[in-house]
Amino acid sequence: MNAEPGTAERISESDLESQAAEIQETGAFIDDVRAAIGRRIVGQAKLVDRVLMSLLTGGHVLLEGVPGLAKTLTVRTLAESIHTTFRRIQFTPDLLPADVIGTLVWDEKSGEFSAKLGPIFANIVLADEINRAPAKVQSALLEAMQERQVTVGDVTHPLPTPFLVMATQNPIEHEGTYPLPEAQVDRFMFKVRVDYPSRDEERQIMRLMASEELPPVDAVADPEQILAARALLPAVYLDQRVEDYVLGLVAATRDPAASGLADLEQWIEFGGSPRATIYLARAARAVAFLEGRSFVVPEDVQAIARDVLRHRVVLTFQAEAEAVDAEAILDRLLETVPVP
């Protein structure tokens, strides 16, 4: 293949077919992981797909939903289905940065300080109820999430590879919670809103959970398979017209009037940064990869746009006063921005 990974140069149909075959072979473990998760999680196909995309892209995910929707169980089950290390950190108002990243402790035998590394040093980290911890703890996560490293004292320690933060938060409970800083929120590739199951799905859940013991889950994948899939992801073909569509959607969050949506200007304080463009293109490639395709179509962008952009559209006070949320704004953008 002549085109460099990530470029929009046109490639031949035969190259696309051979690329698709390689994607299907390399990503065969995904079906095994999905089946393993399905042993415990009923329905929630969108949630499962998003956590699988986070594996493929290396992007962190923020899961928002009321208690009892299997957010924590899904992340825990994902970790059990892979030969990786897993740590769960329960975020509370009295949590300290040292409780997350680690600290220096005095060693009486050596007469020196040594680093005691925190639970952040794992492949998959579940930050449970992340909005219960104060800003100083949130700030401790910034370096880990962006740089994949942590500084304890004056020594920088690299985090394991792969490294993912999957966080949960409750949108309806406000007492004892803290709003996440914008810099923290922007480091999550996805913000996924988890909905209630259907009646039939809830019946299956009721029957599945008749016993207190969870169905066993075997590890069916390893980090090497995940990293091999990640290495292949940039080669998923993104045509220039689809690139323009991605750019157009993100630009519309910054300057809606230029996209024929002047009425939205009163509701948008800030739009998506270039990180939003990067993540939207990367996530669209992950959608195609999960479907075994070697190229991205506009429908892939539309399928994932809300989860990538909803937490990057900062609303004005007027929007909040008029009960206009990011979902309504993104619906308008997706209806208005021309699709190639």
C-alpha positions in Angstrom: 0.0 0.0 0.0 1.5 3.3 -1.1 -0.5 5.7 1.1 0.9 6.5 4.5 -1.3 5.5 7.4 -3.8 8.3 8.3 -3.6 10.1 4.9 -6.5 10.8 2.6 -4.8 9.6 -0.6 -7.0 7.4 -2.7 -6.2 3.8 -2.7 -7.3 0.9 -5.0 -10.2 -1.4 -4.3 -7.8 -4.4 -4.1 -5.8 -2.6 -1.4 -9.0 -1.9 0.5 -10.0 -5.6 0.3 -6.6 -6.8 1.5 -6.7 -4.3 4.2 -10.2 -5.4 5.3 -8.9 -9.0 5.4 -6.1 -8.0 7.7 -8.4 -6.0 9.9 -10.8 -8.9 10.3 -7.9 -11.3 11.1 -6.3 -8.9 13.6 -9.6 -7.9 15.2 -10.9 -11.4 15.5 -10.4 -11.2 19.3 -13.0 -8.4 19.5 -15.9 -10.9 19.0 -14.4 -13.1 21.7 -14.3 -10.2 24.1 -17.8 -9.1 23.2 -19.1 -12.6 23.8 -17.3 -12.8 27.2 -18.8 -9.5 28.2 -22.2 -10.8 27.1 -22.1 -13.6 29.6 -22.8 -10.9 32.3 -24.0 -7.8 30.5 -27.5 -8.0 28.9 -28.2 -5.4 26.2 -26.2 -2.2 26.5 -24.7 -2.8 23.1 -23.8 0.9 22.7 -21.9 0.9 26.1 -20.0 -2.3 25.2 -19.1 -1.0 21.7 -17.7 2.2 23.3 -15.5 0.5 25.7 -14.2 -1.7 22.9 -13.5 1.4 20.9 -11.6 2.8 23.8 -9.4 -0.3 23.7 -8.8 0.1 20.0 -8.0 3.9 20.1 -6.4 4.1 23.5 -8.9 6.8 24.4 -10.4 7.2 27.9 -14.1 7.0 28.4 -16.5 8.7 30.8 -19.7 6.7 31.5 -22.6 8.7 32.8 -25.8 7.2 34.1 -28.0 6.6 37.1 -26.9 3.8 39.6 -27.6 0.2 38.7 -27.1 0.4 34.9 -24.0 -2.0 35.0 -21.4 0.8 34.3 -19.0 -0.5 36.8 -19.8 -4.2 36.1 -19.1 -3.6 32.3 -15.6 -2.2 32.9 -14.8 -4.9 35.5 -16.0 -7.6 33.1 -14.0 -6.1 30.2 -10.9 -6.2 32.4 -11.5 -9.8 33.3 -11.9 -10.8 29.6 -8.3 -9.6 28.9 -5.0 -10.7 30.4 -4.3 -7.3 31.9 -4.0 -5.7 35.3 -7.0 -3.9 36.7 -7.5 -1.5 39.5 -10.7 0.1 40.9 -10.4 3.4 42.6 -13.4 4.6 44.6 -13.4 8.4 44.4 -14.6 10.1 47.6 -14.4 13.7 48.9 -11.6 12.8 51.2 -9.4 11.1 48.6 -5.9 12.6 48.2 -3.7 12.7 45.0 -1.2 10.4 46.7 -4.0 7.8 47.1 -4.2 7.7 43.3 -0.7 8.2 41.9 1.4 7.2 44.9 3.8 9.0 47.2 7.3 9.0 48.7 7.8 6.9 51.8 10.8 6.9 54.1 12.8 3.7 54.2 14.6 3.4 57.6 16.9 0.6 56.3 18.3 2.5 53.4 17.9 6.0 54.9 16.3 7.2 51.7 12.8 8.0 50.3 11.4 5.5 47.9 8.3 5.7 45.7 5.3 3.8 46.7 3.2 3.7 43.4 -0.5 4.1 43.6 -3.4 2.1 42.0 -3.1 4.2 38.8 -0.4 1.8 37.7 -2.6 -0.7 35.9 -3.7 -1.4 32.3 -7.3 -0.6 33.0 -8.2 1.8 35.8 -11.8 2.2 36.9 -12.4 5.6 38.4 -15.7 4.9 40.1 -17.9 8.0 40.8 -15.1 10.3 39.6 -17.1 13.4 40.3 -17.0 12.7 44.1 -13.4 13.7 44.4 -12.2 17.4 44.6 -10.3 19.3 42.0 -6.8 18.5 43.4 -7.4 14.8 42.8 -8.8 15.4 39.3 -5.6 17.4 38.6 -3.5 14.4 39.6 -5.0 12.4 36.8 -4.2 14.9 34.0 -0.6 13.9 33.5 -1.5 10.2 33.6 -4.4 10.5 31.1 -2.5 12.7 28.6 1.2 11.7 28.9 0.7 8.1 30.1 3.2 8.8 32.9 3.1 9.9 36.5 5.6 12.0 38.5 6.2 11.0 42.1 8.6 13.3 43.8 11.2 14.2 41.2 11.0 10.9 39.3 8.7 10.2 36.3 7.3 6.7 36.1 5.8 5.5 32.8 2.4 3.8 33.1 1.8 0.3 31.7 0.8 -0.2 28.1 -2.0 -0.3 27.2 -3.4 2.2 29.7 -7.0 3.2 29.9 -9.0 5.2 32.4 -12.7 4.3 32.4 -14.7 6.6 34.8 -18.2 6.6 36.0 -20.4 9.4 37.3 -23.9 9.8 38.5 -25.8 12.7 36.8 -28.7 13.0 39.3 -26.9 13.1 42.6 -25.3 16.5 43.4 -24.6 16.4 47.2 -21.0 15.6 47.8 -20.0 15.9 44.1 -17.7 18.2 42.3 -17.9 19.3 38.6 -15.1 18.0 36.6 -12.6 20.6 35.3 -12.9 21.3 31.6 -9.2 20.2 31.1 -10.1 16.9 32.7 -13.3 16.3 30.7 -11.5 17.1 27.4 -9.1 14.2 28.0 -11.9 11.7 27.8 -12.3 10.6 24.2 -15.9 9.5 24.8 -18.7 10.6 27.2 -21.3 7.9 27.0 -24.7 8.3 28.4 -26.0 4.9 29.7 -29.7 4.4 29.4 -32.2 2.0 31.0 -32.6 -1.4 29.4 -35.7 -2.4 27.5 -38.4 -4.5 29.3 -37.2 -7.7 27.6 -33.6 -7.0 28.5 -34.5 -6.2 32.1 -36.3 -9.6 32.3 -33.1 -11.3 31.1 -31.1 -9.4 33.7 -33.5 -10.4 36.4 -33.1 -14.0 35.5 -29.4 -13.8 35.0 -28.9 -12.2 38.4 -31.1 -14.7 40.3 -28.0 -15.8 42.1 -25.6 -13.6 44.0 -22.7 -15.1 42.1 -21.8 -13.6 38.8 -21.4 -15.9 35.7 -17.6 -16.6 35.3 -15.7 -14.8 32.5 -12.5 -16.2 31.0 -9.7 -14.0 29.7 -9.9 -14.4 25.9 -7.5 -11.7 24.7 -4.1 -10.2 25.6 -2.4 -6.8 25.4 -0.4 -7.8 22.3 -3.6 -8.4 20.4 -4.9 -5.0 21.5 -1.7 -3.2 20.5 -1.6 -5.0 17.1 -5.1 -3.7 16.4 -4.2 -0.2 17.5 -1.2 -0.3 15.1 -3.5 -1.2 12.2 -6.2 1.5 13.0 -4.4 4.5 11.4 -4.4 2.7 8.1 -8.2 2.5 8.0 -8.9 4.7 4.9 -10.4 8.2 5.6 -11.3 9.9 2.4 -10.8 13.6 2.1 -14.5 14.2 1.8 -15.1 12.4 5.1 -12.2 14.4 6.6 -14.0 17.6 5.5 -17.2 16.3 7.1 -15.3 15.8 10.4 -13.8 19.2 10.2 -17.2 20.7 9.3 -18.9 19.2 12.3 -16.2 20.4 14.8 -16.0 23.9 13.1 -19.8 24.2 13.5 -19.4 23.9 17.3 -17.1 26.9 17.3 -18.8 29.1 14.7 -22.4 27.9 14.1 -23.3 31.0 12.1 -20.8 30.0 9.4 -22.7 26.7 9.0 -26.1 28.3 8.7 -26.9 27.9 12.4 -26.7 31.5 13.7 -29.5 30.8 16.3 -27.1 28.4 18.1 -24.5 31.1 18.8 -26.5 32.3 21.9 -26.2 28.9 23.4 -22.6 27.9 22.7 -19.8 29.5 24.8 -17.0 27.3 23.4 -16.8 24.6 20.9 -14.5 21.6 20.3 -10.8 22.0 20.2 -8.5 20.3 17.6 -8.4 17.4 20.1 -12.1 16.9 19.2 -11.2 16.7 15.5 -8.5 14.1 16.2 -10.7 12.0 18.4 -13.7 12.1 16.1 -11.6 10.9 13.2 -9.9 8.2 15.3 -13.3 7.1 16.7 -14.8 6.9 13.2 -11.9 4.6 12.2 -12.7 2.5 15.3 -16.4 2.2 14.2 -15.2 0.9 10.8 -12.7 -1.4 12.4 -15.4 -3.0 14.6 -17.4 -3.7 11.5 -14.4 -5.2 9.7 -14.2 -2.4 7.1 -11.0 -0.8 5.8 -12.6 2.5 5.1 -14.7 5.1 6.9 -18.1 6.2 5.7 -20.0 9.3 6.9 -22.4 7.1 8.8 -19.4 6.1 11.0 -18.8 9.7 11.9 -22.5 10.3 12.6 -22.7 7.2 14.8 -20.0 8.3 17.2 -20.2 12.2 16.9 -22.4 12.7 19.9 -20.2 10.6 22.3 -17.1 12.5 21.1 -18.5 16.0 21.1 -21.2 16.2 23.8 -18.7 17.0 26.6 -16.8 19.4 24.5 -19.6 21.9 23.7 -19.6 24.4 26.6 -23.0 26.0 27.0 -23.8 29.6 27.9 -25.8 30.5 31.0 -28.7 31.4 28.6 -28.7 27.8 27.3 -28.8 26.4 30.8 -31.6 28.9 31.8 -33.6 27.8 28.7 -32.9 24.1 29.4 -31.0 23.7 26.1 -28.5 20.8 26.4 -25.6 19.7 24.2 -27.7 16.8 22.8 -30.2 19.3 21.1 -27.3 21.3 19.7 -25.5 18.3 18.3 -28.8 17.0 16.8 -29.1 20.3 14.9 -25.5 20.2 13.7 -25.8 16.6 12.4 -29.0 17.6 10.6 -27.5 20.7 9.1 -23.8 20.1 8.2 -23.7 18.7 4.7 -23.0 15.0 4.5 -20.6 13.9 1.7 
